[in-house]
Amino acid sequence: MIHIISDEPMNEAHVKNAIQTEFDRHKDDIRHALRRLMLKLIVLAVLGVAILCLWLYLSATRETVGVEVLSIMGWVCVWEATSIAVLQRPELRRMWLNIERLTRAEILFRTTEEQSQDTPAV
């Protein structure tokens, strides 16, 4: 539940619409970030596996610095893809779920006077 307390009465429908619009904008931003991240993950994983396959093929026939560079490049691509899958994607997903929860939250509007009447005196 979201509590909005104001000194004066507000146009509740207008405020709810503004809040909904802002949460929708954040959800769209996160959705696009998740899509870009997944595309990056797929490209890095495929590229890493392809480079490592090339490295395996070349390492059987040659031993040069270039072949070792392929090994490093392949492992870096695979490592970055794993980092995206294990660290970055879950964080964005958590943000998406929090925004989704806030979007469905009930919004309660009160004036300062109403709030002070509901608060027990100490």
HELIX and SHEET records of a PDB file:
HELIX    1   1 GLU A   12  THR A   61  1                                  50    
HELIX    2   2 VAL A   65  SER A   83  1                                  19    
HELIX    3   3 ILE A   84  GLN A   88  3                                   5    
HELIX    4   4 ARG A   89  THR A  103  1                                  15    
HELIX    5   5 THR A  112  ASP A  118  1                                   7    
SHEET    1   A 2 ILE A   2  SER A   6  0                                        
SHEET    2   A 2 ILE A 107  THR A 111  1                                        
END                                                                             
